[in-house]
């Protein structure tokens, strides 16, 4: 089956930075989040370096490892358990094999040689190479390999193995020991250079290990299954065409599929396949086994020749690793060339998106002004961009009815910020909100660069111009929802996994959200212009506007500093709406890290109550400042609500519409990868502001003393008049939390003109610890001017230890 017919979109990574490892074969790779970690292998000597490739930044680097650094090895076992990696066995020099076990703590790049206990019955595993080493739960499963019967490494006497061991791991670090499980059924025949994976069906919950192929004097293509719970071996019946016998191939599980790529296969001659004494070749064939139905599906055949360099070339002894739903392949040898009398190693790095990306989290509001929103959403791993769309509750004019806003410029972004948001399906009243300056990187850096093309139809093409991404933000978003507070309001707060918007003030504004770590007596000063958040890495602010409700009908009035306030929000479910048809994204160019293929933008069912979604743009990063969106011509607007195959016009010819003050806009976002545009997120609603109310307090500091903490802040950057007072609130324990865990109850602990207050030990003893993300005590601070209270700044004061990030 041709790659195109199979819907494959292989991409070669042609541009990266950092020290690129030399090409090799017999190496191994694992993934920790976005990092691909490669160890060992050989090419004119065995490699002993640990190389790391960051798939998010296309950067290679050599971490500074320490501890009991293992010698270089090839054809070894290599598994990842969280942020620790285990290495077992392999060839350490020609004819000499190892049975040593090493552990790498990747969070510290610390190597340690570990010595597991010997099994209670039998001997520990002998030195070997080409074995499989698979992880499930707290157990590693070792099968087969090749041993050297001779004590003389120069006199290699090979012995193929089919022994089976279980290695029990300790939690976090260390191992318990080896054991030899008692198995039922017939063991697979001895072999080396096979593959083994573990898969657990969601519906049955029974973990099974699958062994495929390998070498035992001749190459194999048999499939074996081990039920890990009952320790029973069997030969499952399969459907479809079984891949050719092979060794030194790779097998990776993504979803319910085992993807098999490459390896040594028999050289066919005259339509017949030779085995024992025939010719062998490297292959670029590619297939998968559906592990639920045990059906083989061929994607790239063994006889398919690819002269267009759109597919990875034939190879064996390469490494393959899954990062999310993306499969990466690097290096390996490309065959035995008799004319040169040597084997040549490949130098290329490829990846394949095996399915469309999942829906991102809901769009979250960071700031809003009268005519713009600064928004973000959680990053989706291994994607090439994001399509952001909006829908306005107010009627949007067609392009024909809009004064000439002209051909679109570089982006539809602005550099202003503010605060306000909405998360209700009902329309909002006008929202007063101050204009607030927000310092943040230019959003032009987030637009897909000028080499990126969006193919909208067979005869229309759009280029969105912009700069390359400058630096990836590691900021984490905290998101919660909060309703009015104006000395008298009722608040409720959602406890949903993706916490929703935050807003406070009299007619209605929103809150900044931040996090502060417990840093003993040190004072923490976060970025005032963006957040009141501090952690080991800077944490961004998030806030969204909510529907304003009258305090007289929706909650108790706050009358004094000890009154309680309850917070609540309701998340809107995802909506099925009209998707813009047939968009393709091309991120390929000479200086880009991804060669080009075009994901398809799909149609979705159209609801009876139609809404028109407008493109804001396609963005490289997971944030944007939105001040405009693209308008569709009237004829396209009318047709697109009726016809699923309506053409999308050339974006270069579209006009743009500015956002209006006091208007509700709905947002949704979808991720894009090589398979196309994925499903859209749930819908979020935000409302632009009306000037006149004070901004949120900034530069929040928490200084811890023995018996209290000191909470201080800076006045709003945009007071919009004289500040009359500030209010500070603390989330406290309450019986309401027991009755409804989705509610948080707040007590006002300060009201006055000073920009600081003391939170006593007695007040802290009554504080509620919020576990919606990381454990934290929650404070909220807002300012009041002649028109009322403005946005609140929320601070989540993190409690306990902070997890260590794995980084360079």
C-alpha positions in Angstrom: 0.0 0.0 0.0 1.4 3.4 -0.9 2.2 5.8 1.8 -0.1 8.4 0.3 -3.0 5.9 0.1 -2.4 4.9 3.7 -2.7 8.6 4.7 0.9 8.7 6.0 2.6 12.0 6.5 6.2 11.3 7.4 8.3 14.4 8.1 12.1 14.7 8.1 13.5 17.0 10.7 16.0 19.0 8.7 16.9 21.8 11.0 18.0 21.5 14.7 20.5 22.9 17.0 23.0 21.6 19.5 25.6 18.8 19.3 24.1 16.1 17.0 25.2 12.6 17.9 27.1 10.6 15.4 25.1 8.1 13.4 25.0 4.6 14.8 23.1 1.3 15.1 22.2 -0.8 18.1 21.3 2.2 20.2 18.1 2.6 22.3 15.7 5.4 23.0 13.0 6.3 25.5 10.8 9.4 26.0 10.2 11.5 29.1 7.5 14.0 28.1 8.9 16.0 25.2 12.5 14.7 25.6 13.9 11.8 23.6 16.8 10.2 25.4 19.3 8.1 23.4 22.0 5.9 24.8 24.6 3.5 23.4 24.9 1.9 20.0 27.9 1.6 17.8 29.6 2.8 14.6 33.4 2.5 14.5 33.3 1.9 18.3 30.6 1.7 20.9 29.1 5.0 22.0 29.0 5.8 25.7 27.4 9.3 25.6 23.8 10.1 26.7 22.2 12.3 24.1 18.9 14.2 24.5 16.7 15.6 21.8 14.0 18.1 22.8 11.1 17.6 20.3 9.5 20.9 21.3 12.5 23.0 20.5 14.3 20.8 18.0 17.5 20.9 20.1 20.0 18.3 20.8 22.0 18.5 24.0 24.5 16.5 26.1 23.4 16.5 29.8 26.1 16.7 32.4 25.7 13.2 33.8 27.4 12.1 37.1 27.6 9.1 39.4 28.3 5.5 38.3 28.4 6.3 34.6 28.0 3.0 32.7 30.3 2.0 29.8 29.1 2.3 26.3 26.9 -0.6 25.2 24.9 -1.7 22.2 21.8 -3.9 21.7 21.0 -3.4 25.4 17.7 -3.2 27.4 16.5 0.3 27.9 13.2 1.2 29.7 11.7 4.3 31.3 9.7 4.5 34.5 8.6 8.0 35.1 11.8 10.0 35.2 14.2 7.1 35.8 15.7 4.9 33.2 17.0 1.4 33.5 19.8 -0.1 31.3 20.5 -3.8 31.3 23.1 -5.9 29.5 24.2 -5.3 25.9 27.6 -5.6 24.1 30.3 -3.6 25.8 33.0 -4.6 23.3 33.2 -7.1 20.5 32.4 -10.6 21.8 32.0 -9.4 25.4 28.5 -9.0 26.7 27.2 -7.6 30.0 24.5 -8.4 32.6 25.0 -5.2 34.6 22.0 -3.1 35.6 22.2 0.7 35.8 19.7 3.3 36.8 19.6 6.9 35.6 17.6 9.5 37.5 16.9 11.9 34.7 15.7 14.7 36.9 19.3 15.0 38.2 21.1 13.1 35.4 22.5 10.9 38.1 23.7 7.3 37.2 23.7 4.6 39.8 24.8 0.9 39.4 22.2 -1.3 41.1 22.6 -4.9 42.2 19.3 -6.8 42.3 19.0 -9.9 44.4 19.4 -13.2 42.7 16.2 -15.2 42.1 15.3 -17.6 44.9 15.4 -20.5 42.3 17.9 -20.5 39.5 20.6 -18.2 38.5 20.4 -14.5 37.6 20.4 -13.6 33.9 23.6 -14.3 32.1 25.4 -11.6 30.0 23.6 -11.1 26.7 22.7 -8.7 23.9 19.7 -8.4 21.6 17.2 -9.2 24.4 13.9 -7.5 25.1 13.4 -5.6 28.3 9.8 -4.4 28.9 8.2 -2.4 31.7 4.7 -2.8 33.1 3.8 -1.4 36.5 6.7 -2.0 38.9 8.1 -5.0 37.0 10.5 -5.3 34.1 10.3 -8.4 31.9 13.4 -9.8 30.3 13.2 -12.3 27.5 15.8 -14.0 25.3 18.8 -12.5 23.7 22.2 -13.8 22.5 24.9 -15.1 24.8 28.5 -16.1 24.1 29.3 -19.6 25.2 33.0 -19.0 24.9 35.0 -17.4 27.7 37.3 -16.0 25.0 35.7 -12.8 23.6 37.6 -13.3 20.4 36.2 -16.8 19.9 32.4 -16.1 19.8 30.2 -19.1 20.2 26.6 -17.8 20.0 23.8 -19.3 22.0 20.3 -18.1 21.4 18.2 -17.7 24.6 14.5 -18.0 25.5 14.8 -17.6 29.2 12.3 -15.3 31.0 12.9 -13.1 34.0 11.0 -10.7 36.1 12.7 -7.7 37.8 10.8 -6.0 40.6 11.4 -2.3 41.1 11.3 -0.2 44.2 9.2 2.9 44.1 11.1 5.9 42.8 14.6 4.4 42.9 16.3 1.1 43.3 15.3 -2.5 42.6 14.3 -5.5 44.7 15.5 -8.4 42.7 15.2 -10.9 39.9 12.7 -13.8 39.9 11.9 -16.5 37.4 8.1 -16.7 36.9 6.4 -20.0 36.5 4.7 -19.8 33.1 2.1 -21.9 31.4 1.9 -22.8 27.7 4.8 -23.1 25.3 7.7 -20.6 25.6 8.6 -18.7 22.4 11.6 -20.3 20.6 15.0 -18.8 21.4 15.8 -15.6 19.6 17.6 -12.2 19.7 17.0 -8.8 18.1 13.2 -9.3 18.4 10.8 -6.8 19.9 8.5 -6.9 22.9 5.8 -4.5 23.9 3.2 -4.5 26.7 -0.4 -3.5 26.0 -3.5 -3.3 28.3 -6.9 -3.1 26.7 -9.1 -0.4 28.2 -12.2 -2.6 28.3 -10.6 -5.8 29.6 -7.8 -4.3 31.7 -5.6 -7.4 31.2 -2.0 -6.6 30.5 -0.4 -8.6 27.7 3.1 -8.7 26.3 3.6 -9.3 22.6 6.9 -10.6 21.1 7.4 -10.3 17.4 10.1 -11.6 15.1 13.8 -11.8 15.8 16.8 -14.0 14.8 17.7 -17.6 15.7 19.9 -18.6 12.7 17.1 -17.5 10.5 14.8 -14.5 10.8 11.3 -14.9 12.3 7.9 -13.3 11.9 6.0 -15.2 14.6 3.8 -13.4 17.1 3.7 -14.5 20.8 1.4 -13.3 23.5 1.9 -13.5 27.3 -0.9 -12.9 29.7 0.9 -11.1 32.5 -1.7 -11.8 35.1 -1.9 -15.6 34.5 1.7 -15.9 33.0 0.3 -17.9 30.1 2.1 -18.0 26.7 0.0 -18.4 23.5 0.2 -17.8 19.8 -2.7 -15.5 18.9 -4.4 -15.9 15.5 -4.0 -12.9 13.4 -5.7 -11.4 10.3 -4.3 -9.6 7.4 -0.8 -10.0 5.8 1.9 -10.7 8.3 5.0 -8.7 7.8 8.1 -10.5 6.4 10.4 -12.2 8.8 12.8 -9.7 10.3 15.2 -8.8 13.0 16.7 -5.5 14.3 13.3 -3.8 13.7 11.4 -1.6 16.1 7.9 -2.0 17.6 6.1 0.8 19.5 2.6 1.0 21.0 0.6 4.1 20.3 -3.1 3.8 21.2 -4.2 0.3 20.4 -1.6 -0.3 17.6 1.8 -1.8 17.6 3.8 0.0 14.8 6.6 -2.1 13.3 9.2 -0.4 11.2 12.3 -1.5 9.3 14.8 -4.3 10.1 16.5 -7.1 8.2 14.2 -9.0 5.8 14.8 -11.6 3.2 15.7 -10.5 -0.3 13.1 -11.6 -2.7 14.3 -13.1 -6.0 11.9 -14.0 -8.8 8.9 -13.5 -6.6 10.2 -16.1 -4.1 11.5 -15.2 -0.6 14.7 -16.9 0.5 15.3 -17.5 4.2 18.2 -19.6 5.5 21.0 -19.2 3.0 19.5 -16.4 0.8 20.2 -12.8 0.6 19.0 -10.3 3.2 18.4 -6.6 3.0 17.4 -3.7 5.2 13.8 -2.6 4.7 11.8 0.6 5.1 8.5 -1.4 5.4 6.0 -0.2 7.9 2.9 -1.9 9.3 0.9 -2.0 12.5 -0.9 -4.7 14.4 -4.3 -3.7 15.9 -3.9 -5.1 19.3 -7.6 -5.3 20.0 -8.4 -7.2 16.8 -5.0 -8.8 16.1 -5.2 -7.7 12.5 -2.1 -6.7 10.6 -2.4 -3.6 8.4 0.4 -2.8 5.9 1.3 0.8 5.5 4.5 0.7 3.4 5.3 -2.5 1.6 8.7 -4.2 1.5 8.9 -3.8 -2.3 7.9 -0.1 -2.3 10.7 2.1 -3.5 10.6 5.7 -2.4 12.8 8.0 -4.6 11.1 11.2 -3.5 12.7 11.3 0.0 9.2 11.6 1.5 9.7 8.4 3.5 12.4 7.1 5.8 14.9 5.0 3.9 15.5 1.3 4.6 17.3 0.6 7.9 17.9 -1.8 10.7 19.3 -1.4 14.2 17.7 2.1 14.4 15.7 3.5 17.4 12.1 4.4 17.5 10.2 6.1 20.3 6.7 7.4 20.8 6.2 11.0 22.0 2.5 11.2 22.6 0.9 10.0 19.4 4.0 10.9 17.3 6.5 8.3 16.3 10.2 9.3 16.0 12.8 7.3 14.1 16.6 8.1 14.2 19.7 6.6 12.6 20.4 2.9 12.1 22.3 1.1 9.4 21.1 1.0 5.8 22.4 -2.4 4.8 25.5 -4.2 3.7 27.1 -2.8 0.6 29.4 -5.3 -0.9 31.1 -2.8 -3.2 32.2 -0.8 -0.2 32.5 -3.8 2.1 31.0 -1.9 5.0 27.7 -1.0 6.5 26.6 2.7 6.3 24.6 4.3 9.1 21.8 6.7 8.4 22.0 10.2 9.9 18.4 11.3 9.5 15.6 11.9 12.0 12.0 11.4 11.1 8.6 11.6 12.7 5.1 10.5 11.9 1.9 11.7 13.5 -0.2 8.6 13.8 -3.5 10.3 14.6 -5.0 13.8 14.9 -4.2 15.7 18.1 -6.7 15.7 20.9 -8.8 18.7 21.7 -6.8 21.4 23.7 -8.1 22.7 27.0 -10.6 25.5 27.0 -9.3 28.9 26.0 -8.4 30.8 29.1 -8.4 34.5 29.6 -5.3 36.3 30.9 -6.3 39.9 30.3 -9.1 41.7 28.5 -9.4 45.3 27.5 -12.2 47.2 25.8 -11.1 45.9 22.4 -8.8 42.9 22.9 -8.3 39.7 24.8 -5.0 38.1 25.9 -5.8 34.4 25.9 -4.0 31.1 26.3 -4.7 27.4 26.4 -2.7 24.4 27.6 -0.1 23.1 25.2 -0.8 19.9 23.3 2.4 17.8 22.8 3.8 17.3 19.4 1.6 19.7 17.4 2.6 22.2 14.7 0.1 24.9 15.5 -3.3 25.8 16.8 -6.4 27.1 15.0 -8.2 29.7 17.1 -11.8 30.7 16.2 -14.3 33.0 17.8 -18.0 33.6 17.6 -19.7 36.9 18.6 -23.1 37.0 20.3 -23.7 40.4 18.6 -24.3 40.4 14.9 -21.1 40.5 12.9 -21.2 42.4 9.6 -20.2 40.6 6.4 -17.1 41.7 4.6 -19.3 43.5 2.1 -20.8 45.7 4.8 -17.6 46.6 6.5 -15.7 49.7 5.6 -12.4 48.9 3.9 -10.3 47.4 6.6 -8.1 46.2 3.8 -6.1 43.0 3.2 -5.1 41.3 6.4 -1.8 42.3 7.9 0.8 40.1 9.6 -1.5 39.0 12.4 -4.8 39.7 14.1 -3.0 40.4 17.4 -2.4 43.4 19.5 -0.2 44.1 22.5 -2.8 45.4 24.9 -4.2 43.6 27.9 -6.9 43.9 30.5 -9.2 41.7 32.4 -12.7 40.3 32.1 -14.3 37.1 31.1 -17.5 35.1 30.7 -18.3 31.4 31.0 -22.1 31.3 30.7 -24.3 30.5 27.8 -26.3 33.6 28.5 -25.5 37.1 27.2 -23.8 39.5 29.4 -24.5 43.1 30.4 -21.9 45.7 29.8 -18.7 45.1 31.6 -16.8 48.0 33.1 -13.1 47.5 33.1 -10.0 49.7 33.1 -7.6 49.8 30.3 -4.5 48.0 31.6 -1.0 47.8 30.1 0.4 44.3 29.9 4.0 43.6 29.2 4.4 40.5 27.2 6.4 39.3 24.2 5.1 40.5 20.9 2.4 38.2 19.8 3.7 38.3 16.2 6.2 35.8 17.5 3.4 33.4 18.0 2.0 33.5 14.5 3.0 30.6 12.2 6.1 31.9 10.4 6.1 33.2 6.8 7.2 29.9 5.4 4.0 28.3 6.7 1.2 28.0 4.2 -2.4 27.4 4.7 -3.9 25.7 1.6 -7.6 26.6 1.7 -8.8 25.1 -1.5 -7.5 23.7 -4.8 -6.9 27.2 -6.1 -6.4 29.5 -3.1 -3.4 29.9 -1.0 -2.7 31.9 2.2 0.6 32.8 3.8 0.4 34.0 7.4 3.5 36.0 7.9 5.3 36.3 11.2 8.5 35.7 13.1 9.7 32.5 14.5 9.0 31.6 18.1 11.5 33.3 20.3 11.3 31.3 23.5 8.9 28.7 24.7 7.1 29.8 27.8 7.1 27.3 30.7 4.4 29.2 32.4 1.7 27.1 33.9 -1.9 28.4 33.9 -4.0 28.3 37.0 -7.6 28.9 36.2 -10.6 29.3 38.5 -14.0 31.1 38.4 -15.2 33.8 40.6 -18.3 36.0 40.6 -18.9 39.7 41.6 -17.7 41.2 44.7 -18.6 44.7 45.7 -18.8 44.5 49.4 -21.9 42.4 48.7 -21.7 39.4 46.4 -22.0 35.6 46.3 -19.1 33.6 44.8 -18.8 30.0 43.9 -15.9 28.2 42.3 -15.7 25.2 40.0 -13.5 22.2 41.0 -13.4 20.9 37.4 -10.1 19.4 36.1 -9.6 22.4 33.9 -10.4 25.2 36.3 -12.5 27.9 34.9 -12.4 31.7 34.8 -11.9 34.2 37.5 -13.7 37.5 38.0 -14.5 40.0 40.6 -15.9 43.5 40.9 -19.1 45.4 41.1 -20.8 45.5 37.7 -18.3 42.9 36.6 -14.6 42.5 36.0 -12.2 39.8 36.4 -9.2 38.6 38.5 -5.6 37.9 38.0 -4.6 34.5 39.2 -1.2 33.5 40.5 0.8 31.1 42.6 3.3 31.6 45.3 5.5 28.9 46.7 6.1 28.6 50.5 9.6 29.9 50.5 10.0 30.3 54.3 10.9 33.9 55.2 11.9 35.0 51.8 9.8 37.6 49.9 8.6 36.6 46.5 8.0 39.2 43.8 6.3 37.9 40.6 6.0 39.6 37.3 3.6 42.5 38.2 2.4 43.1 34.6 1.2 39.7 34.0 0.6 37.8 37.3 0.9 37.5 40.9 2.4 34.2 40.6 5.7 32.7 41.6 7.1 29.2 41.6 10.3 27.6 40.7 9.4 28.6 37.2 7.3 31.7 36.6 3.6 31.0 36.6 1.2 33.0 34.5 -1.9 34.7 35.4 -5.3 33.5 34.2 -8.6 35.0 34.5 -12.0 34.9 32.8 -15.2 36.9 33.1 -18.3 35.4 34.5 -21.9 36.4 34.2 -22.9 39.2 36.6 -25.7 38.3 39.0 -27.5 40.6 41.4 -26.2 40.1 44.9 -29.7 40.5 46.2 -30.9 37.4 44.4 -27.8 35.3 44.2 -26.1 35.2 47.6 -25.4 36.7 50.9 -24.3 40.3 51.2 -20.8 40.9 52.6 -21.3 43.5 55.3 -18.2 43.3 57.4 -14.7 41.9 57.4 -15.7 38.6 58.8 -18.6 37.9 56.5 -18.3 34.8 54.3 -18.3 34.8 50.5 -19.0 31.7 48.4 -17.6 31.3 44.9 -19.1 29.2 42.0 -18.9 28.8 38.3 -20.5 26.6 35.7 -18.4 25.3 32.8 -20.1 25.3 29.4 -19.9 22.0 27.5 -18.4 21.7 24.1 -20.7 22.6 21.3 -20.9 21.1 17.8 -20.8 23.9 15.3 -19.9 24.6 11.8 -16.2 24.0 11.1 -14.4 25.9 8.3 -13.7 23.4 5.5 -10.5 22.2 3.9 -7.6 23.9 5.5 -4.1 22.6 5.1 -1.1 23.6 7.1 2.4 23.4 5.7 5.3 24.0 8.0 8.1 23.0 5.7 11.0 24.9 4.4 14.8 24.7 4.2 15.4 26.4 7.6 12.4 24.9 9.4 12.6 21.8 11.5 9.7 20.0 9.8 9.4 19.1 6.1 6.1 19.7 4.7 2.9 17.7 4.4 -0.6 19.1 4.7 -3.1 18.2 7.4 -6.7 18.4 6.5 -9.2 20.6 8.2 -12.5 18.7 8.6 -16.2 19.5 8.5 -18.3 18.9 11.5 -22.1 18.5 11.8 -24.1 21.7 11.6 -26.6 22.4 14.4 -30.1 23.6 13.6 -29.3 26.7 15.6 -26.4 27.9 13.4 -23.5 29.9 14.6 -20.8 31.3 12.4 -17.3 30.7 13.6 -14.6 33.1 12.4 -10.9 32.4 12.2 -8.7 34.5 14.4 -5.6 32.8 13.0 -3.2 29.8 13.2 -0.7 30.2 16.0 2.6 28.5 16.7 2.4 28.8 20.5 -0.5 28.3 22.9 -1.3 32.0 23.5 -2.5 35.0 21.6 -3.6 38.5 21.9 -6.8 38.9 19.9 -8.1 42.3 18.7 -9.4 41.3 15.3 -10.7 38.3 13.4 -11.2 37.5 9.7 -14.6 38.2 8.0 -16.1 36.0 5.4 -17.7 37.5 2.3 -21.5 37.5 2.6 -22.0 34.9 -0.1 -19.5 32.6 1.6 -21.1 33.2 4.9 -24.6 32.3 3.6 -23.3 29.3 1.7 -21.1 27.9 4.5 -24.1 27.5 6.7 -25.8 25.3 4.1 -23.1 23.5 2.2 -20.4 21.3 3.8 -18.3 21.5 0.7 -18.3 25.3 0.4 -14.9 26.8 -0.6 -13.1 28.9 1.9 -11.9 32.1 0.3 -8.3 33.2 0.1 -7.4 34.8 3.5 -5.3 37.3 1.8 -8.4 38.8 0.3 -10.4 38.8 3.5 -11.0 41.9 5.7 -10.7 42.0 9.4 -13.1 43.0 12.1 -12.1 44.8 15.3 -13.5 43.6 18.6 -16.1 45.8 20.2 -16.3 47.0 23.8 -18.8 45.3 26.2 -19.4 42.4 23.8 -19.4 38.7 24.5 -17.1 36.5 22.3 -17.0 32.7 22.3 -13.7 31.1 21.7 -12.6 27.6 20.8 -9.2 26.2 19.7 -8.0 23.1 17.8 -4.5 21.6 17.5 -2.9 20.8 14.2 -0.4 18.1 13.4 0.6 16.1 10.4 -2.7 14.3 10.3 -4.8 17.5 10.2 -6.8 19.6 12.5 -8.0 17.8 15.6 -11.3 18.3 17.5 -12.1 21.7 18.9 -11.9 22.5 22.6 -14.9 23.3 24.8 -16.3 26.8 24.2 -15.2 29.6 26.5 -17.0 33.0 26.6 -15.2 36.3 27.4 -16.5 39.8 27.4 -14.6 42.9 26.5 -14.5 45.7 29.1 -15.8 49.2 29.5 -13.3 51.7 30.9 -13.5 53.4 34.3 -12.9 50.8 36.9 -9.5 50.3 38.6 -7.1 47.6 37.5 -6.0 44.7 39.6 -3.4 45.1 42.3 0.0 43.9 41.2 3.4 42.7 42.5 2.0 40.7 45.3 4.5 39.7 48.0 4.2 37.1 50.7 6.7 37.2 53.5 6.5 34.4 56.0 7.2 35.0 59.7 7.0 32.7 62.7 3.4 33.3 63.7 2.0 35.1 60.7 2.5 36.1 57.1 2.7 39.6 55.6 0.7 40.1 52.4 1.5 43.2 50.4 0.9 44.5 46.9 1.3 47.5 44.6 -1.6 49.8 43.5 -3.1 49.1 40.1 -1.2 50.3 37.1 -4.4 51.9 35.9 -6.4 53.2 38.9 -8.9 55.2 36.7 -9.3 57.7 39.5 -8.6 57.7 43.3 -8.3 54.3 45.0 -10.8 54.4 48.0 -9.9 51.1 49.6 -8.5 47.6 49.1 -10.1 44.3 50.1 -8.2 41.0 50.7 -9.9 37.6 51.1 -8.8 34.2 52.3 -10.3 30.9 51.3 -11.4 29.1 54.5 -12.7 25.7 55.5 -16.4 25.5 55.7 -19.2 22.9 56.1 -20.4 24.1 52.7 -17.3 22.4 51.2 -18.3 19.1 52.7 -21.8 19.5 51.3 -20.6 20.8 47.9 -16.8 20.3 47.2 -17.2 22.5 44.2 -17.7 25.6 46.3 -15.0 27.6 48.0 -15.8 30.0 50.9 -13.9 33.2 51.3 -13.5 35.4 54.3 -12.5 39.1 54.0 -9.5 39.5 56.1 -8.7 43.1 55.3 -10.4 46.3 54.1 -8.5 49.6 54.0 -6.3 52.1 52.2 -3.0 50.4 53.0 -1.4 48.2 50.4 -0.5 45.5 53.0 -2.0 43.4 55.7 -1.0 40.8 58.3 -2.6 37.3 58.1 -2.5 35.8 61.6 -1.7 32.3 62.5 -5.3 31.9 63.7 -6.6 33.0 60.3 -4.2 30.6 58.5 -5.2 27.8 60.8 -8.7 28.2 59.3 -7.5 28.4 55.7 -8.7 25.9 53.2 -6.0 24.1 51.2 -7.1 23.9 47.6 -6.1 20.7 45.8 -7.5 21.5 42.3 -4.0 21.5 41.0 -1.1 21.7 43.5 -1.9 22.2 47.2 -2.3 25.9 47.8 -3.8 28.5 50.1 -5.8 31.0 48.1 -5.9 34.8 48.6 -7.7 37.4 46.5 -7.0 41.2 46.5 -8.9 43.9 44.7 -9.1 47.7 44.6 -12.0 50.1 44.6 -12.4 53.5 43.1 -15.4 55.9 42.8 -17.1 53.5 40.3 -16.6 50.4 42.4 -14.3 47.4 42.7 -12.1 46.4 39.8 -10.5 43.0 39.0 -9.1 40.9 41.8 -5.7 39.5 41.8 -5.7 35.9 43.0 -2.7 34.4 44.6 -2.3 30.6 45.1 0.3 30.2 47.9 1.8 26.8 47.1 2.2 24.5 50.0 4.6 21.5 50.4 7.4 20.4 48.1 7.6 21.4 44.5 8.3 18.7 41.9 11.6 19.0 40.1 11.4 19.6 36.4 13.6 17.5 34.1 15.6 20.0 32.1 19.0 20.6 30.6 
